[in-house]
Amino acid sequence: MTIGQFYLTDAIKRDHRKLENLYAQIIETKEPQEKTRIMNSFVGEVARHCAVEELIVHPALRNFAAKGEQLALEDREAHKKVKECLSTLYTTPIDDDGFTPCLENLSKFLRQHITDGERKYLAALESGLSEAQSEDLAKAFTQCKDYEVSKSATRTA
């Protein structure tokens, strides 16, 4: 890798750190309206992360990684668990007794997804990509991820 270049692994790891940071903010925040605002952001970011990986990363895995079809299938199954937890979390009021266990369950699946993604899927994919392909995929991932979520997709406190 050349200094100054931005690869797919860099883009996805940066996004993973953003998700981890939002999760930490939810845990630390006590004020209900602020917690709801952060929660809305977290839900949107996780949902977009999964969708963009499915649009950009999974096809690349299938085309360029050794055992890519299997890796894409495994990651899609992990996304399914994360999205199921996300759906439950989104419909659970922040002041409900089930909110924290639901958030912790999502966090467990998300941490596993991040670990597997960074250690397994991205390593396999990057080994099959040229630098230019990785840079192009990073750009596509970042552009897709940066689309704005409409206000109708958020909830209020």
Disulfide bonds with the S-S distance in Angstrom:
none
